[in-house]
Amino acid sequence: MAVRSRRRRQIRAARAGALLCAFLCCACRPEQGTPYECSCTFVTDFDDDAKLEVEVCAPSEDRAEGVGRGCAQIHAPGPVSGCACRSSPGRGPCELRACRTTPAAP
């Protein structure tokens, strides 16, 4: 009888461990957003306007401009004055708050 109850405890512990592992795997997954291409302007050291193209991952279209502005500020040598963002067509979900510069179109 003692062997049977010990076996049941081991099975319960294994199930609880598997459930905990599954929960942690889902909880550690990065938040997903939508990719946006942003064209941001900034002022140079010589008071000239310049542009910087960045690609960001934002939770919504309303928040894309703010995320783009923050991303551009990391890469711009001067204060960012504004950004215009548009969704990246044909791209799937991305890791929220991803940020990278992109080459400017000729």
C-alpha positions in Angstrom: 0.0 0.0 0.0 2.8 2.4 0.8 4.4 1.8 -2.6 1.2 2.7 -4.3 0.7 6.0 -2.4 4.4 7.0 -3.0 3.9 6.3 -6.8 0.8 8.5 -6.8 2.7 11.3 -5.1 5.5 11.0 -7.8 2.9 11.1 -10.6 1.3 14.2 -9.0 4.7 15.9 -8.6 5.6 15.1 -12.2 2.3 16.5 -13.5 2.8 19.7 -11.4 6.3 20.1 -12.7 5.1 19.7 -16.3 2.4 22.2 -15.8 4.8 24.7 -14.2 7.2 24.2 -17.1 4.5 24.8 -19.6 3.3 27.9 -17.8 6.9 29.3 -17.6 7.5 28.7 -21.3 4.4 30.7 -22.2 5.1 33.4 -19.7 8.6 34.0 -21.0 7.6 34.5 -24.6 8.2 38.1 -25.7 5.2 40.3 -26.3 4.1 40.6 -30.0 3.4 43.7 -31.9 3.2 44.9 -35.5 6.2 46.2 -37.5 6.2 49.8 -38.7 8.5 51.8 -41.0 9.1 55.3 -39.7 10.7 58.3 -41.3 11.9 60.6 -38.5 13.4 64.1 -38.7 16.0 65.5 -36.4 18.1 68.7 -36.1 21.9 68.3 -36.7 24.7 70.2 -34.9 24.5 72.8 -37.7 20.7 73.4 -37.2 20.0 71.5 -40.5 17.0 69.2 -40.8 18.0 65.6 -41.5 16.0 62.3 -41.8 16.5 58.9 -40.3 14.6 55.8 -41.4 13.8 53.3 -38.6 11.8 50.1 -38.3 10.1 49.5 -35.0 7.6 47.1 -33.5 4.7 48.8 -31.8 1.6 47.4 -30.1 -0.7 49.6 -32.2 -0.7 52.2 -35.0 -1.5 54.9 -32.4 1.7 54.1 -30.5 4.0 53.6 -33.5 5.0 57.2 -33.7 6.1 57.4 -30.1 8.0 54.1 -30.4 9.6 55.3 -33.7 10.6 58.6 -32.1 12.3 56.8 -29.2 14.1 54.5 -31.6 15.3 57.3 -33.8 16.5 59.3 -30.7 18.9 56.4 -29.9 20.5 56.6 -33.4 20.2 60.3 -34.2 23.0 62.7 -33.3 20.5 65.5 -32.4 17.0 65.9 -31.0 14.2 64.1 -33.0 11.5 66.6 -34.0 8.9 64.1 -35.3 8.2 60.8 -37.0 5.7 59.6 -39.6 5.0 55.8 -39.5 3.3 53.3 -41.7 2.8 49.6 -41.3 5.1 47.2 -43.0 3.0 45.3 -45.5 3.4 41.5 -45.7 5.3 41.3 -42.4 4.1 39.1 -39.5 4.1 39.9 -35.8 7.4 41.0 -34.3 8.9 41.3 -30.8 7.5 44.4 -29.1 9.9 47.3 -28.8 12.3 46.0 -31.5 14.2 48.9 -33.1 16.6 49.2 -36.0 17.7 51.8 -38.5 17.0 51.1 -42.2 18.6 52.4 -45.3 16.9 55.6 -46.7 15.3 55.3 -50.1 17.2 57.1 -52.8 
